[in-house]
Amino acid sequence: MKIFRNNSRTYLLLNLSLLLVFCCISLYEIITTIINGKESINFFTAFSFKFINHFFTVLLIFTFFFPFYYLLNKVKKKLGKFFIIFIFILLVLIEYSLTKYSLTTLLNLGADLLGYSFDDIVLTVSSSESTSLLYYLAFLLFPLLFVIVHFLSKKVMLKRKYLIVLLAISFIVICVKFIFSNISESNFQNKTYYFLEDVIKFKINKANLKTDKFKDDNEYPLLKPSDVTKDVLGPYFNHSKQKPNIVLIIVEGLGTEFIDGNNYSGFTPYLDSLIPKSLYWQNFVSNAGRTFGALPSITGSLPFGENGFLEIPKTPAHISLFSVLKDNNYTTSFYGGDKSSFDKKINYLEYNGVDNVIDEKKYDSSYPKSVNESNGFSWGYSDNEIFEKALTVFDDLKLPRLDVIATQTIHEPFTFPIKDIYLTKVDSILNNAKNLKSDKNDFLVNKDIFASILYADNSLKKFMETYKKRKEYSNTVFIITGDHRLIPISQKDKLCRFNVPLYIFSPMLKRASRIKSISSHFDVTPSLLSFLSNNYNVQLPEKTAFVGKGLDTVTTFRNIKNIPLMRYKGGLNDFLYKEYLYSDGTIFEINEDFNIYKVSNNNVLEEATKAFNKFKNINAYVTEKDKIYPKEFVKSVVGKYKFTEEELKQISSLTKGLSLNEIFNVARENAFNDKREIARLLCNYILSTEPNYVDVILLKARTLGWERKYEDAEKSLLNALKRAPYYYDVYLASLDMYWWSSQNEKAIKIYEKAKKNKVDNDEIAFKMARAYESMGKIESAHKIIDSILKKQPKNVDFIKFKNALK
């Protein structure tokens, strides 16, 4: 009995040490928040509420781990203690890491983590965190504090009266926790508890979905006649004879709060100037709280699936704005500045047969990259570079065009060229502005963010002014919206994260209108296609399967739609129903200013819950069972890689537990060991997941070349060149293949392409000199080898080749 009491005493002190360290982490969080000034916070309230939540969490930890502690100690003395110390240090590290995330994003991390690959997580964290030695040392501080506190706690005498006090406090904490709901709000939660609770909730919601209720008579529940969506845009336009060009601009982080005289406005003069010239929806919403949802929602009006449409492993059959307009002889293009593989955008774009995908690999050295100076991280290219690149591509494309441009500057780390100039401009605006809605300090503590907003606005202005000089300007419709409201500025409520503006602007507009009725990203494509079909003879498929019903153009405030909102990947917990927001089981009424306040209305709660559950069941069914749209009616499906059951088994045995990069290494090893069929199988498997993995395309091409399958090798190499025209290894592999196949005349075109793209590489030049020599063009060979010998006069291979030339 005495041993049991000693064990219990040690275990209790370990838990109290954990509680103290949790409180210290919260103290660090609150003080950092106050110093940063990014959120208004009451120290006493915040710390008190956090203490209650930490205490409650530790009670759960105490209860859960005690059996492990006791049983392990029975096996071997002190084994349970060492196990608990290890677990608690791990919990401290997790709590601190989640706190760091929360300080950066002003959000707690939850089940959204499950929707990202490891590479995507690394990219996201790198975008906003410095990786200096001090950054890593900080992760040792709180685990060390736990060890010190536990060591000192050994001297504490736990008298009976203290235990009675602890029991009393425990009882009070449990009562307070469940009586006062505001204490359990996410910003006061223990971060680890919130994360686990959110993941468990996500798993339970998934388990409760009913996807077996749709029978043959309702096999495709989203399918409906294409003429169901009425043309509400046509009356606003003068119509031309030619089909209009469509330019859709998705502005990263652009929330309505930052324009139109709203709470954080004053830094978007151009966007503000467009409002009286446009059809402008001020109470518009994105269907996702992160970028992952923007492209499929806006251009496809597609359901979410489990973690967002782009994360569905095998893309369900569907149609989109891209595919329908492509079938109507539009040239379709997507322009971004990051890796198109991020969030699996490239898979969606290729499925829909998009003609031109401009991503990070398509920019030459004349475009400056945006780099986070603290850690060297780069998302790619900023807004001005993206717009300039788009303008250079337009000339080579036939009309009519659909151009979708996705910007990215209004995003962590809020870094862009000439940032200092825009920081100065922010100062000037703050010093001269008289009608700021928020406190001046709110802008100063987020100065880099407002500088990025100002830069993004000016980049858009330059693009529009340049486009205005183009011939097709008079016959172009511009659509501008935000992907979601930017995150690292405190949000007034749960709805503002989704509140983004929608502009439809065109020289063809007969009149402008400010529209207060509620619509969403889901409604853009249905209305745009209805407009084009009704006025420009754009042929629509007989049936569509869009989630949205089309834009509401009524100018007064109302909501006639059921609008699901996915807060983050997997976080399908919010729903607009009539003039209400349903969020995590609570009802909020939305007023005309698009603010929300909590109400108690059981009828609305019941109706909203029923409508939301219906959508969630449909969403799960159509995406899991591939029942969005009948495959036989989809024209633009790109299905490059199909595997037999035997191949899938082989792939599974070779790739189990491996990342794509590790699978690539396995493919290389097989290629170099003369197992080229296996190598190509693995290459195809990787490319079915990440079609822009250029090194994989090159490996596959090389194995084909080694087996003298030169035609197939050439197709792969041209594919690689299209995807990465500035990557030197594409040219090296191509020149090798033409050398092996004695197609040196073709090598000339590849070499000229490299020079045009300013891919300056001596190995490329040397291989071309070798090709010229083989063709008998000795003078050209001399010219090239002499030029590279000037740079590398001691290179043995170059000297040997030079001496061998006749």
C-alpha positions in Angstrom: 0.0 0.0 0.0 2.9 2.3 0.8 4.5 1.6 -2.6 1.2 2.4 -4.3 1.0 5.7 -2.4 4.6 6.5 -3.4 3.8 5.7 -7.0 0.7 7.8 -6.9 2.6 10.7 -5.4 5.2 10.6 -8.1 2.6 10.3 -10.8 0.6 13.2 -9.4 3.7 15.5 -9.2 4.5 14.7 -12.8 1.0 15.8 -13.8 1.3 19.0 -11.8 4.7 19.7 -13.4 3.0 19.2 -16.8 0.2 21.6 -15.8 2.7 24.2 -14.7 4.7 24.0 -18.0 1.4 24.2 -20.0 0.6 27.4 -18.1 4.1 28.8 -18.8 3.6 28.1 -22.5 0.3 30.0 -22.4 2.0 32.8 -20.5 4.6 33.0 -23.3 1.7 33.0 -25.9 -0.2 35.8 -24.1 2.9 38.0 -23.6 4.0 37.5 -27.2 0.5 38.4 -28.4 0.4 41.5 -26.3 3.9 42.6 -27.4 3.1 41.9 -31.1 -0.1 43.8 -30.7 -1.8 41.7 -33.3 -4.8 40.8 -31.2 -6.6 42.7 -28.4 -6.4 40.5 -25.4 -7.3 40.8 -21.7 -4.4 39.2 -19.8 -6.4 38.1 -16.7 -9.3 36.6 -18.7 -7.1 34.9 -21.2 -4.8 33.4 -18.6 -7.7 32.3 -16.3 -9.6 30.6 -19.1 -6.4 28.9 -20.4 -5.6 27.7 -16.9 -9.0 26.1 -16.6 -8.6 24.4 -20.0 -5.1 23.2 -19.1 -6.3 21.9 -15.8 -9.1 20.0 -17.5 -6.7 18.6 -20.1 -4.3 17.4 -17.5 -7.1 15.7 -15.6 -7.8 13.7 -18.8 -4.1 13.0 -19.2 -3.9 11.9 -15.6 -6.8 9.5 -16.0 -5.7 8.1 -19.4 -2.1 7.4 -18.6 -2.3 6.2 -15.0 -2.9 2.5 -15.9 0.1 2.6 -18.2 2.2 4.1 -15.4 1.0 1.7 -12.8 1.4 -1.5 -14.9 4.8 -0.6 -16.2 6.0 0.1 -12.7 4.8 -3.4 -11.8 6.9 -4.8 -14.6 10.1 -3.0 -13.6 10.6 -0.4 -10.9 10.6 3.2 -12.3 9.8 2.0 -15.8 6.4 3.7 -15.6 8.0 6.9 -14.4 10.5 7.0 -17.3 7.7 6.3 -19.7 5.5 9.1 -18.4 8.4 11.5 -18.4 9.0 10.7 -22.1 5.3 11.1 -22.9 5.0 14.3 -21.0 8.1 15.9 -22.7 6.6 14.9 -26.0 3.3 16.6 -25.0 5.2 19.7 -24.0 6.9 19.8 -27.4 3.6 19.3 -29.2 1.9 22.0 -27.1 4.7 24.5 -27.8 4.7 23.6 -31.5 1.0 24.1 -31.8 1.3 27.4 -29.9 3.9 28.6 -32.3 1.6 27.7 -35.2 -1.3 29.6 -33.5 0.8 32.7 -32.9 1.7 32.8 -36.6 -1.8 32.1 -38.1 -4.0 33.2 -35.2 -5.7 29.8 -35.5 -5.4 26.5 -33.7 -4.2 23.6 -35.8 -6.7 20.7 -36.0 -7.8 18.1 -38.4 -6.6 20.2 -41.3 -3.2 18.7 -40.7 -4.6 15.4 -42.1 -5.2 16.9 -45.4 -1.7 17.9 -46.2 1.3 15.8 -47.4 4.5 16.0 -45.5 6.1 18.1 -48.3 3.2 20.5 -48.2 3.5 20.9 -44.4 7.2 21.6 -44.8 6.5 24.3 -47.4 3.8 25.9 -45.4 5.8 26.1 -42.2 8.9 27.3 -44.0 6.9 30.1 -45.6 6.4 31.9 -42.2 9.0 30.6 -39.8 12.7 31.5 -39.4 14.9 28.4 -39.1 17.8 29.9 -37.2 19.6 28.1 -34.4 17.6 30.3 -31.9 14.4 29.0 -33.4 15.4 25.3 -32.7 16.9 26.1 -29.3 13.5 27.5 -28.2 12.0 24.0 -28.6 14.4 22.8 -25.8 13.4 25.5 -23.3 10.0 24.1 -22.2 11.0 20.4 -22.1 13.9 21.5 -20.0 11.6 23.5 -17.8 9.4 20.4 -17.3 12.5 18.4 -16.2 13.6 21.1 -13.8 10.1 21.6 -12.3 9.7 17.8 -11.8 13.1 17.6 -10.1 12.2 20.4 -7.7 8.8 18.9 -7.1 10.3 15.9 -5.5 10.8 18.0 -2.4 7.2 18.9 -2.2 5.2 17.1 0.6 1.7 16.2 -0.5 -0.3 16.4 2.7 -3.9 15.1 2.8 -5.3 18.6 2.9 -3.5 19.5 -0.3 -5.1 16.5 -2.0 -8.6 17.6 -0.8 -7.9 21.1 -2.3 -6.9 19.5 -5.6 -10.0 17.4 -5.7 -12.1 20.5 -4.9 -10.3 22.5 -7.7 -10.9 19.6 -10.1 -14.6 19.5 -9.3 -14.9 23.3 -9.8 -12.9 23.2 -13.1 -15.2 20.5 -14.5 -18.3 22.4 -13.5 -17.0 25.8 -14.9 -15.8 24.1 -18.1 -19.2 22.8 -18.9 -21.4 25.5 -17.5 -19.7 28.5 -19.2 -19.4 27.8 -22.9 -17.2 30.8 -23.7 -14.4 29.3 -21.6 -14.2 26.5 -24.2 -13.8 28.8 -27.2 -10.9 27.6 -29.4 -8.6 30.5 -28.6 -8.6 29.5 -24.9 -8.2 25.8 -25.4 -5.2 23.7 -24.6 -3.7 23.3 -28.1 -3.1 19.6 -27.9 -6.6 19.0 -26.5 -8.1 21.1 -29.4 -6.1 19.2 -32.0 -7.1 15.7 -30.7 -10.7 16.8 -30.2 -10.9 18.1 -33.7 -9.3 15.0 -35.3 -11.7 12.8 -33.3 -14.7 14.9 -34.3 -13.6 14.7 -38.0 -13.3 10.9 -37.7 -16.7 10.6 -36.1 -18.4 12.9 -38.7 -16.9 10.7 -41.4 -18.1 7.6 -39.8 -21.7 9.0 -39.5 -22.0 9.8 -43.2 -24.6 7.8 -45.0 -23.4 7.1 -48.6 -25.5 4.0 -49.1 -28.9 5.8 -49.3 -28.6 6.8 -53.0 -30.1 4.2 -55.2 -30.3 3.8 -59.0 -33.0 6.4 -59.3 -30.7 8.9 -57.7 -27.4 7.7 -58.9 -26.1 11.2 -59.7 -27.8 13.5 -57.2 -26.0 16.6 -58.4 -26.9 16.0 -62.1 -29.5 18.5 -63.5 -30.4 20.1 -66.9 -27.9 22.8 -67.9 -30.7 25.3 -68.5 -31.7 25.2 -64.8 -29.4 28.1 -64.1 -31.0 31.3 -65.5 -28.9 33.9 -67.2 -28.9 36.7 -64.7 -25.8 38.4 -66.1 -27.0 39.0 -69.7 -29.2 42.0 -68.9 -26.2 43.9 -67.6 -24.2 43.6 -70.8 -23.9 44.9 -74.3 -23.2 41.9 -76.5 -20.6 41.6 -79.3 -20.5 39.2 -82.2 -17.4 37.3 -81.0 -17.3 35.2 -77.9 -15.8 37.3 -75.1 -12.5 36.5 -73.5 -12.7 35.7 -69.8 -10.1 36.8 -67.4 -10.6 35.3 -63.9 -8.3 36.7 -61.2 -8.2 34.9 -57.8 -6.5 37.3 -55.4 -4.7 35.5 -52.5 -6.0 36.6 -49.1 -8.4 39.3 -50.4 -11.1 39.6 -47.8 -14.0 42.1 -48.0 -12.7 43.6 -44.7 -9.8 45.1 -46.6 -11.8 47.1 -49.2 -14.7 49.4 -49.7 -14.3 51.4 -46.5 -14.5 48.4 -44.3 -12.6 47.6 -41.1 -9.1 47.3 -42.5 -9.6 49.3 -45.7 -7.5 52.1 -47.1 -4.8 50.1 -49.0 -6.7 49.0 -52.1 -7.3 52.3 -54.0 -7.6 50.5 -57.4 -10.0 47.8 -56.2 -12.1 50.5 -54.5 -12.2 52.4 -57.8 -13.6 49.4 -59.6 -16.6 49.0 -57.4 -18.8 51.8 -58.9 -17.9 50.4 -62.4 -18.6 46.8 -61.7 -21.2 44.3 -60.7 -20.0 44.0 -57.1 -21.1 41.5 -54.5 -20.2 42.7 -51.0 -21.7 39.8 -49.1 -20.0 37.2 -51.1 -18.3 34.1 -49.6 -15.5 31.7 -50.5 -16.5 28.1 -49.9 -13.2 27.3 -48.3 -11.1 29.0 -45.6 -7.9 28.1 -47.4 -6.6 28.3 -50.9 -7.0 24.6 -51.6 -10.8 25.1 -52.2 -10.7 28.1 -54.5 -9.8 26.6 -57.9 -12.3 23.7 -57.9 -15.1 25.8 -56.3 -14.8 28.8 -58.6 -14.1 27.0 -61.9 -15.8 23.7 -61.2 -18.5 24.3 -58.6 -17.4 21.0 -57.3 -18.0 19.2 -53.9 -15.3 19.0 -51.3 -14.8 15.3 -50.8 -13.2 14.5 -47.5 -10.2 17.0 -47.5 -11.0 19.2 -50.5 -11.7 18.1 -54.1 -8.0 18.3 -55.1 -7.1 15.8 -52.4 -9.3 13.0 -53.7 -6.9 10.3 -54.7 -8.6 9.3 -57.9 -10.2 12.4 -59.5 -13.9 11.8 -60.0 -15.4 12.4 -63.4 -16.6 16.1 -63.7 -16.8 19.0 -66.0 -15.7 22.6 -65.3 -15.4 26.1 -66.8 -12.1 25.0 -68.3 -13.4 21.8 -70.0 -16.7 23.3 -71.3 -15.0 26.4 -72.8 -12.2 24.3 -74.2 -14.9 22.2 -76.0 -16.1 25.6 -77.4 -12.7 26.4 -79.0 -11.5 28.6 -76.1 -7.8 28.6 -75.4 -7.6 27.7 -71.7 -4.7 28.8 -69.4 -3.8 29.0 -65.8 -1.2 31.4 -64.4 0.4 31.1 -61.0 3.8 31.9 -59.4 4.2 28.8 -57.2 4.7 25.1 -57.7 1.5 23.9 -59.5 2.0 20.6 -57.7 1.2 22.3 -54.3 -2.4 21.4 -53.3 -2.4 19.2 -56.4 -3.6 22.0 -58.7 -1.7 20.5 -61.6 -3.8 17.3 -61.4 -7.0 19.2 -61.7 -5.8 21.4 -64.5 -4.5 18.4 -66.5 -7.7 16.5 -65.9 -9.6 19.4 -67.5 -7.2 19.6 -70.5 -6.0 23.1 -69.7 -3.8 24.2 -72.7 -1.3 26.2 -70.8 -0.2 25.9 -67.2 2.3 28.6 -66.2 3.9 27.9 -62.8 7.2 28.5 -61.0 9.1 26.5 -63.6 8.0 28.7 -66.5 9.8 31.9 -65.3 13.3 32.8 -66.5 16.0 34.6 -64.6 14.6 38.1 -65.6 11.8 37.6 -63.1 12.8 38.2 -59.5 11.8 35.6 -57.0 10.2 36.5 -53.7 12.5 35.2 -50.9 12.0 35.2 -47.2 15.3 36.7 -46.0 15.1 35.1 -42.6 15.3 31.5 -43.9 15.7 31.7 -47.7 12.2 30.2 -48.4 10.3 31.2 -51.5 6.8 30.4 -52.6 7.9 31.6 -56.1 6.9 34.8 -57.8 4.9 37.8 -56.7 1.8 39.3 -58.2 3.5 41.8 -60.5 5.7 39.0 -62.0 2.7 36.7 -62.4 0.7 39.4 -64.2 3.7 40.4 -66.4 4.3 36.8 -67.3 0.6 36.4 -68.3 0.8 39.4 -70.5 3.8 38.0 -72.4 2.0 34.7 -73.0 -1.3 36.2 -74.3 0.2 37.2 -77.6 0.9 33.6 -78.6 -2.6 32.4 -77.9 -5.6 32.3 -80.2 -8.9 34.0 -79.3 -11.2 33.5 -77.5 -9.3 32.8 -74.3 -10.1 31.8 -70.8 -7.3 33.0 -68.5 -7.3 32.1 -64.8 -4.7 34.0 -62.8 -4.0 33.1 -59.2 -1.9 35.6 -57.2 0.0 34.9 -54.0 1.6 38.0 -52.4 -1.0 38.5 -49.7 0.3 35.4 -47.9 3.0 34.5 -45.4 5.8 35.5 -45.4 4.4 38.7 -47.1 7.7 39.2 -49.0 7.9 40.7 -52.5 10.3 42.8 -54.6 10.7 46.5 -53.6 9.0 45.8 -50.3 10.7 48.8 -48.7 9.0 51.2 -51.0 5.6 49.8 -50.1 6.4 49.9 -46.4 7.1 53.6 -46.8 3.8 54.0 -48.6 2.0 52.4 -45.7 3.5 54.9 -43.4 2.4 57.7 -45.7 -1.2 56.4 -45.8 -1.3 56.0 -42.0 0.1 59.5 -41.4 -2.4 61.2 -43.8 -5.5 59.0 -43.4 -8.4 60.5 -41.5 -11.0 57.9 -41.8 -9.3 54.7 -40.7 -11.9 52.3 -39.2 -9.4 50.5 -37.0 -6.8 51.7 -34.5 -3.6 52.9 -36.2 -1.6 50.4 -34.1 -3.6 47.6 -35.7 -2.0 48.6 -39.0 1.4 49.2 -37.7 1.8 45.8 -36.1 0.8 44.2 -39.4 2.7 46.7 -41.5 4.2 44.0 -43.8 0.7 42.6 -44.5 -0.8 46.0 -45.5 2.3 46.7 -47.6 1.6 43.4 -49.5 -2.1 44.4 -49.9 -1.0 47.7 -51.3 1.5 46.0 -53.6 -1.1 43.5 -54.8 -3.6 46.2 -55.5 -1.0 48.2 -57.5 0.1 45.1 -59.4 -3.5 44.5 -60.4 -3.9 48.1 -61.5 -0.8 47.9 -63.7 -2.1 44.6 -65.3 -5.5 46.1 -66.0 -4.0 49.3 -67.5 -1.7 47.3 -69.7 -4.5 45.0 -70.8 -6.6 48.0 -71.6 -4.2 48.7 -74.5 -4.8 45.3 -76.1 -7.2 44.8 -79.0 -9.3 42.2 -77.2 -9.9 44.5 -74.1 -13.2 45.7 -75.4 -14.4 42.2 -75.7 -13.2 40.9 -72.3 -15.0 40.1 -69.1 -12.9 40.4 -65.9 -13.9 38.5 -62.8 -12.0 39.3 -59.6 -12.4 37.6 -56.2 -10.4 36.5 -53.2 -9.6 32.9 -52.5 -10.4 33.5 -48.8 -9.8 36.2 -46.2 -6.2 36.3 -45.2 -5.5 34.6 -41.9 -2.7 36.3 -39.8 -4.9 39.3 -38.8 -7.4 38.8 -36.0 -10.9 37.8 -37.3 -13.9 39.5 -35.9 -16.1 36.4 -36.1 -16.4 32.9 -37.7 -17.9 34.2 -41.0 -15.4 36.9 -41.9 -12.8 34.2 -42.9 -15.0 33.4 -45.8 -16.2 36.9 -46.7 -14.5 37.9 -50.0 -15.6 40.3 -52.7 -16.7 39.4 -56.2 -16.3 41.9 -59.1 -17.5 41.4 -62.6 -16.1 44.2 -64.7 -16.1 44.7 -68.4 -16.1 47.5 -71.1 -19.3 45.7 -72.3 -21.1 46.4 -69.0 -24.2 48.6 -69.6 -24.5 49.4 -65.9 -22.9 48.7 -62.6 -24.6 47.4 -59.5 -23.8 47.0 -55.8 -25.3 43.6 -54.8 -26.1 42.7 -51.1 -27.6 39.3 -51.6 -25.4 36.4 -50.7 -23.7 34.1 -53.2 -20.6 32.0 -53.2 -17.7 30.7 -55.3 -19.9 27.8 -56.2 -22.2 30.1 -58.1 -19.6 31.7 -60.5 -19.2 29.0 -63.1 -22.9 28.1 -63.4 -23.9 31.8 -64.0 -20.9 32.5 -66.3 -21.7 29.5 -68.5 -25.4 30.4 -68.6 -24.5 33.9 -69.7 -22.2 32.6 -72.5 -24.7 30.0 -73.6 -27.6 32.4 -73.8 -25.7 35.2 -75.5 -22.8 33.7 -77.4 -23.9 30.3 -78.6 -21.5 28.5 -76.2 -22.7 24.9 -76.3 -23.2 23.4 -72.9 -23.5 19.7 -72.2 -27.1 18.6 -71.8 -26.6 18.2 -68.1 -24.4 19.8 -65.5 -23.5 18.7 -62.0 -22.6 21.9 -60.2 -23.1 22.4 -56.5 -24.0 26.1 -57.0 -27.2 27.4 -58.5 -25.9 30.6 -59.9 -25.3 34.1 -58.7 -28.1 36.1 -57.0 -28.2 39.6 -58.4 -30.9 41.0 -56.1 -29.5 44.2 -54.6 -31.1 43.9 -51.2 -29.8 41.6 -48.4 -31.0 38.1 -48.5 -29.8 34.5 -48.8 -31.8 31.9 -50.8 -29.0 29.3 -51.0 -27.7 26.6 -48.8 -23.9 27.2 -48.8 -21.5 24.7 -47.3 -18.1 26.1 -46.0 -15.0 24.0 -45.5 -12.9 26.0 -43.0 -9.8 23.9 -43.7 -9.0 20.6 -45.3 -11.5 18.2 -43.7 -13.1 21.0 -41.6 -16.7 20.8 -43.0 -18.4 22.4 -40.0 -19.9 25.6 -41.3 -23.1 26.2 -43.3 -25.1 29.2 -44.5 -28.8 28.6 -44.3 -31.2 31.4 -45.0 -29.8 34.4 -43.1 -28.0 32.2 -40.6 -24.6 30.7 -40.1 -24.5 27.2 -38.6 -21.1 26.6 -37.1 -20.1 23.6 -35.0 -23.7 23.0 -33.8 -24.4 26.7 -33.0 -26.6 29.1 -34.8 -25.6 32.7 -35.6 -27.9 35.2 -37.2 -26.3 37.3 -40.1 -27.3 41.0 -40.2 -27.2 43.3 -43.2 -23.7 44.4 -42.4 -22.6 40.8 -42.6 -21.9 40.6 -38.9 -23.1 37.6 -36.9 -24.5 37.2 -33.4 -25.4 34.0 -31.5 -29.1 33.2 -31.3 -31.2 30.5 -29.8 -33.6 29.2 -32.4 -34.3 25.5 -32.2 -36.4 25.5 -35.4 -33.6 27.1 -37.5 -31.1 24.8 -35.8 -33.1 21.7 -36.7 -33.7 22.9 -40.3 -30.1 23.9 -40.9 -28.7 20.7 -39.4 -31.0 18.6 -41.6 -30.0 20.6 -44.7 -26.3 20.4 -43.8 -26.4 16.7 -43.2 -28.1 16.2 -46.5 -25.2 18.0 -48.3 -22.6 16.2 -46.3 -24.1 12.8 -47.3 -24.2 13.8 -51.0 -20.7 15.3 -50.8 -19.4 12.0 -49.4 -21.3 9.8 -51.8 -20.5 11.5 -55.1 -16.8 11.9 -54.4 -16.3 8.4 -52.9 -18.3 6.6 -55.5 -17.3 8.7 -58.5 -20.9 9.8 -59.0 -20.6 13.5 -59.7 -20.9 13.2 -63.5 -21.2 10.2 -65.8 -17.8 9.3 -67.2 -19.1 8.6 -70.7 -20.2 12.2 -71.1 -16.9 13.7 -70.0 -14.9 14.8 -73.1 -11.7 16.3 -71.6 -10.7 13.6 -69.2 -7.0 13.1 -69.2 -6.3 9.5 -68.0 -2.6 8.9 -68.9 -1.8 6.2 -66.5 -3.8 3.0 -66.0 -2.4 0.1 -64.0 -3.4 -3.6 -64.0 -4.1 -5.4 -60.8 -0.8 -7.2 -61.1 1.0 -3.8 -61.6 -0.8 -2.3 -58.6 0.4 -5.2 -56.4 4.0 -4.7 -57.7 3.8 -1.0 -57.0 2.4 -1.6 -53.6 5.2 -4.0 -52.6 7.9 -1.6 -53.9 6.5 1.7 -52.5 4.9 0.9 -49.2 5.7 3.6 -46.7 7.8 5.6 -49.1 7.4 9.3 -50.1 7.4 10.2 -53.8 11.1 11.3 -53.6 12.0 7.9 -52.1 10.0 6.1 -54.8 12.0 8.1 -57.4 15.2 6.8 -55.8 13.9 3.3 -56.1 13.0 3.9 -59.7 16.6 5.2 -60.5 18.2 2.2 -58.8 16.1 -0.2 -60.9 16.9 1.8 -64.0 20.6 1.6 -63.4 20.4 -2.1 -62.7 18.8 -2.8 -66.1 15.3 -3.3 -64.5 13.9 -0.6 -66.8 10.3 -1.9 -67.0 10.0 -1.7 -63.2 11.7 1.8 -63.3 9.1 3.0 -65.8 6.2 1.5 -63.9 7.3 3.4 -60.8 7.8 6.6 -62.9 4.3 6.3 -64.2 3.0 5.7 -60.7 4.7 8.9 -59.5 3.5 10.9 -62.5 -0.1 9.8 -61.9 0.2 11.6 -58.6 2.5 14.4 -59.5 2.6 15.0 -63.2 5.0 17.9 -62.9 7.8 15.8 -61.4 10.2 16.6 -64.3 13.2 14.5 -63.0 10.9 11.5 -63.1 9.8 12.3 -66.7 13.5 12.5 -67.6 14.4 9.2 -66.0 11.6 7.6 -67.9 12.8 9.2 -71.2 16.4 8.0 -70.6 15.3 4.4 -70.0 13.4 4.5 -73.2 16.4 5.9 -75.0 18.7 3.2 -73.6 16.3 0.7 -75.1 16.3 2.5 -78.5 12.6 3.4 -78.1 13.5 6.8 -79.4 10.0 8.0 -80.5 8.6 7.4 -77.0 11.7 8.9 -75.4 11.3 12.0 -77.6 7.6 12.4 -76.5 8.6 12.3 -72.8 11.4 14.8 -73.4 9.2 17.2 -75.2 6.7 16.9 -72.3 9.5 17.7 -69.9 10.5 20.7 -72.0 7.0 22.0 -72.0 6.8 21.8 -68.2 10.3 23.1 -67.4 11.7 25.1 -70.2 14.4 26.6 -68.0 15.7 23.4 -66.5 19.2 22.5 -67.9 18.8 18.8 -67.4 15.9 18.7 -69.9 18.3 19.9 -72.6 21.1 17.5 -71.6 18.8 14.5 -71.7 17.4 15.6 -75.1 20.8 16.1 -76.7 21.9 12.7 -75.4 18.8 11.0 -76.9 19.3 12.7 -80.3 23.0 11.7 -80.2 22.1 8.1 -79.5 19.5 8.0 -82.2 21.6 9.9 -84.8 19.0 12.7 -85.0 21.5 15.5 -84.6 19.5 17.9 -86.8 16.8 17.9 -84.2 19.5 18.7 -81.6 20.0 22.1 -83.2 16.4 23.1 -82.4 16.9 22.0 -78.8 20.1 24.0 -78.5 18.5 27.1 -80.0 15.7 26.7 -77.5 18.2 26.6 -74.7 19.9 29.8 -75.9 16.6 31.5 -76.3 15.6 30.6 -72.8 19.0 31.7 -71.5 19.9 28.3 -70.1 23.6 28.9 -70.0 25.3 25.5 -69.3 28.7 24.4 -70.6 27.7 20.7 -70.7 24.8 21.6 -73.0 27.1 23.5 -75.3 29.6 20.7 -75.3 27.0 18.1 -76.3 25.9 20.4 -79.1 29.5 20.8 -80.3 29.7 17.0 -80.4 26.5 16.9 -82.5 27.9 19.5 -84.9 31.1 17.4 -85.3 29.0 14.3 -86.0 27.1 16.2 -88.7 30.3 17.4 -90.3 29.7 21.1 -89.2 33.2 21.5 -87.9 33.3 25.3 -87.9 30.2 25.4 -85.7 31.8 22.8 -83.4 35.0 24.8 -83.2 33.0 28.0 -82.4 31.1 26.3 -79.5 34.1 24.5 -78.0 36.3 27.6 -78.1 33.6 29.6 -76.3 33.4 27.1 -73.4 37.2 26.6 -73.2 37.5 30.3 -72.4 35.4 29.6 -69.3 37.0 26.2 -68.5 40.5 26.2 -70.1 41.6 23.2 -68.0 38.7 20.9 -68.7 40.3 17.7 -69.9 37.2 16.5 -71.9 36.8 19.8 -73.7 40.6 20.0 -74.6 40.5 16.4 -75.8 37.5 17.1 -78.0 39.1 20.3 -79.4 42.3 18.5 -80.3 40.3 15.8 -82.1 38.5 18.2 -84.3 39.8 18.2 -87.9 
